[in-house]
Amino acid sequence: MNDKFYALPEEKQSQILNAAYKVFATNQYKKAPTSEIAAEAGISKSLLFHYFHNKLELYIFLWNYAADLTKKYICKYKVYKTDDFFEMMRRGLMAKGAMMRKYTFLSLFSVNSYFETEPDIQSIIQPDVQDAAKTTLEMLLSILNLDFIRKDIEFARIYKEILYASEGMLKSWYRAGNYDVTVFEREYLEMINHWEMVYGKGKENDRKQL
C-alpha cells in the first residue's frame, strides 16, 4: 500500500509528510485544504492524490506513520530499558525531540487527532488511543521500580496528571509559534525534574513519611 509514495526520494517524502502534518494539525479534518498540503509540499493536488487516493486515506496514513515512527524512536532511545520512571521520561523526551526535528507538527497532529469529530476518523483513532493508553499503563506497572515513586498517590493517577500536563505544554509550545525544539526540550526537562521532586522518592514529603 502507498507503494508510489514510498518510491519517492526520502527528501520528497519528508516534504509531503511535513506539509500534511502541518495542515491537519492546525485545522479540523473537514476544513483542512488538500490544496494547501500540495502547495506546502511543492507538488500539484493531482499528484498528491496520485500517492494517496483521497483525503481520508492520507489522514489515516499519517496516523499510522506517526505510531510506527514513535515505536522506532522509543526503541532507538531505549525508553523502556530502565525501571526508573523519571529516567524513562528523559529518554522519551529525547525521542520526541528527535521526531519533532524531523516532522515539526507530528506531535500536535497526534494529540489533536484524538479529538477529531469526523466519524470515519473517530472510529479508528479513538479505540487506538484508548487501547494504547491501557497497554502502556499496564506495561509501565510491570517494568517500573515503584520504589522510586511516592507511595501515597496511586501511580495511575500520577501518570494521568503528567500526561495531561504534557499535552498542555506541547500545545503551548506550538501556540508560541517559533518551533524551536531546543526550547521545548529545555522547558520539558525542567518539568520532569519538578515532577521527580513532587512524585519521586527522596523529597521532603517522603522523608517525613519514612
C-alpha positions as CSV (number, residue, x, y, z in Angstrom):
1,M,0.0,0.0,0.0
2,N,1.2,3.5,-0.9
3,D,4.0,2.0,-3.0
4,K,4.0,5.1,-5.2
5,F,4.7,7.3,-2.2
6,Y,7.5,5.1,-0.9
7,A,9.1,5.1,-4.4
8,L,9.8,8.8,-4.0
9,P,13.1,10.0,-2.7
10,E,13.2,10.3,1.1
11,E,13.5,14.1,1.0
12,K,10.4,14.4,-1.1
13,Q,8.5,12.0,1.2
14,S,9.5,14.2,4.1
15,Q,8.3,17.4,2.4
16,I,4.9,15.8,1.8
17,L,4.6,14.4,5.3
18,N,5.6,17.7,6.9
19,A,3.1,19.6,4.8
20,A,0.3,17.2,5.6
21,Y,1.1,17.0,9.4
22,K,1.1,20.8,9.5
23,V,-2.2,21.4,7.7
24,F,-4.1,18.6,9.5
25,A,-2.6,19.6,12.9
26,T,-3.7,23.2,12.5
27,N,-7.2,22.6,11.0
28,Q,-10.1,20.3,11.7
29,Y,-10.3,17.5,9.1
30,K,-13.2,18.9,7.1
31,K,-11.5,22.4,7.0
32,A,-8.0,21.1,6.1
33,P,-7.5,22.0,2.4
34,T,-5.6,19.4,0.5
35,S,-4.6,22.2,-2.0
36,E,-2.7,23.8,0.9
37,I,-0.9,20.4,1.6
38,A,0.1,20.2,-2.0
39,A,1.3,23.8,-2.1
40,E,3.3,23.3,1.1
41,A,4.8,20.2,-0.3
42,G,5.7,21.8,-3.7
43,I,3.5,19.4,-5.7
44,S,0.2,19.6,-7.5
45,K,-3.0,18.5,-5.9
46,S,-3.5,15.8,-8.6
47,L,-0.1,14.4,-7.8
48,L,-0.9,14.3,-4.1
49,F,-3.9,12.1,-4.9
50,H,-1.7,10.0,-7.2
51,Y,0.1,8.9,-4.0
52,F,-3.0,8.8,-1.7
53,H,-6.4,8.1,-3.2
54,N,-8.3,10.5,-1.1
55,K,-8.1,12.8,1.9
56,L,-9.2,10.2,4.4
57,E,-6.5,7.7,3.2
58,L,-3.9,10.4,3.7
59,Y,-5.0,11.2,7.2
60,I,-5.0,7.6,8.3
61,F,-1.7,7.0,6.7
62,L,-0.3,9.9,8.7
63,W,-1.7,8.5,11.9
64,N,-0.2,5.0,11.3
65,Y,3.1,6.5,10.2
66,A,3.3,8.6,13.4
67,A,2.6,5.5,15.5
68,D,5.2,3.4,13.7
69,L,7.8,6.2,13.9
70,T,7.1,6.7,17.6
71,K,7.8,3.0,18.2
72,K,11.0,3.2,16.2
73,Y,12.3,6.2,18.2
74,I,11.3,4.6,21.5
75,C,13.5,1.6,20.6
76,K,16.3,3.9,19.4
77,Y,16.5,5.8,22.6
78,K,15.9,2.8,24.8
79,V,13.0,4.5,26.5
80,Y,11.7,1.3,28.2
81,K,15.1,-0.1,29.0
82,T,15.1,1.4,32.5
83,D,12.9,0.8,35.6
84,D,13.2,4.5,36.7
85,F,10.0,6.4,35.6
86,F,11.7,9.8,35.5
87,E,14.7,8.5,33.6
88,M,12.2,6.9,31.2
89,M,10.6,10.3,30.7
90,R,14.0,11.9,30.0
91,R,14.7,9.3,27.3
92,G,11.2,9.8,26.0
93,L,11.9,13.5,25.7
94,M,15.0,12.8,23.6
95,A,12.9,10.6,21.3
96,K,10.2,13.2,21.0
97,G,12.7,15.9,20.3
98,A,14.3,13.9,17.5
99,M,10.9,13.3,15.9
100,M,9.9,16.9,16.2
101,R,13.1,18.0,14.4
102,K,12.2,15.6,11.6
103,Y,8.5,16.3,11.4
104,T,7.6,19.6,13.2
105,F,3.9,19.1,13.5
106,L,3.7,15.3,14.0
107,S,3.2,15.6,17.8
108,L,0.5,18.2,17.6
109,F,-1.3,16.1,14.9
110,S,-1.1,13.0,17.1
111,V,-2.7,14.9,20.1
112,N,-5.4,16.6,18.0
113,S,-6.3,13.5,16.1
114,Y,-8.0,12.0,19.2
115,F,-10.4,15.0,19.3
116,E,-11.3,14.8,15.6
117,T,-15.0,14.7,15.1
118,E,-15.1,13.1,11.7
119,P,-16.8,9.7,12.3
120,D,-14.6,7.7,10.0
121,I,-11.5,9.0,11.8
122,Q,-13.1,8.7,15.3
123,S,-13.8,5.0,14.7
124,I,-10.2,4.3,14.0
125,I,-8.2,6.6,16.2
126,Q,-10.1,6.8,19.4
127,P,-10.0,3.0,20.0
128,D,-6.3,3.0,19.1
129,V,-5.6,5.7,21.7
130,Q,-7.6,4.1,24.4
131,D,-6.0,0.7,23.8
132,A,-2.5,2.2,23.7
133,A,-3.1,4.1,27.0
134,K,-4.3,1.0,28.7
135,T,-1.5,-1.1,27.3
136,T,1.2,1.5,28.2
137,L,0.0,1.8,31.8
138,E,-0.1,-2.0,32.2
139,M,3.4,-2.2,30.7
140,L,4.8,0.5,32.9
141,L,3.4,-1.1,36.0
142,S,5.1,-4.4,35.0
143,I,8.6,-2.9,34.5
144,L,8.9,0.1,36.7
145,N,10.5,0.0,40.1
146,L,7.8,1.8,42.1
147,D,10.2,2.3,45.0
148,F,11.3,5.4,43.0
149,I,7.7,6.7,43.3
150,R,5.9,8.1,46.4
151,K,3.5,5.6,47.9
152,D,0.6,7.9,49.0
153,I,-0.6,8.6,45.4
154,E,-1.7,5.8,43.0
155,F,0.7,5.6,40.1
156,A,-2.1,5.6,37.6
157,R,-3.2,9.0,38.9
158,I,0.4,10.3,38.7
159,Y,0.7,9.0,35.1
160,K,-2.6,10.6,34.1
161,E,-1.7,14.0,35.6
162,I,1.7,14.1,33.9
163,L,0.1,13.0,30.6
164,Y,-2.4,15.8,30.7
165,A,0.2,18.4,31.7
166,S,2.5,17.2,28.9
167,E,-0.2,17.7,26.3
168,G,-0.8,21.2,27.6
169,M,2.9,22.1,27.5
170,L,3.1,20.7,23.9
171,K,0.1,22.8,22.7
172,S,1.5,25.9,24.4
173,W,4.8,25.4,22.6
174,Y,3.1,25.2,19.3
175,R,1.0,28.3,20.0
176,A,4.2,30.2,20.7
177,G,4.9,29.7,17.0
178,N,8.7,29.7,16.9
179,Y,9.0,25.9,16.8
180,D,12.4,25.8,18.5
181,V,12.6,22.2,19.6
182,T,15.6,23.0,21.9
183,V,13.4,25.4,23.9
184,F,10.7,22.8,24.3
185,E,13.2,20.2,25.4
186,R,14.7,22.6,28.0
187,E,11.3,23.5,29.4
188,Y,10.0,20.0,29.5
189,L,13.2,18.7,31.1
190,E,12.6,21.3,33.9
191,M,9.1,19.9,34.3
192,I,10.5,16.3,34.5
193,N,12.8,17.5,37.3
194,H,9.9,19.1,39.0
195,W,7.8,16.0,38.8
196,E,10.6,14.0,40.2
197,M,10.7,16.3,43.2
198,V,7.0,16.1,43.6
199,Y,6.3,12.5,42.9
200,G,9.6,10.8,43.4
201,K,11.3,9.4,46.5
202,G,13.8,11.4,48.5
203,K,11.9,14.6,48.6
204,E,11.0,16.2,51.9
205,N,7.4,14.9,51.9
206,D,8.6,11.3,51.6
207,R,11.3,11.7,54.2
208,K,8.6,12.7,56.7
209,Q,6.6,9.6,55.9
210,L,9.6,7.2,56.2
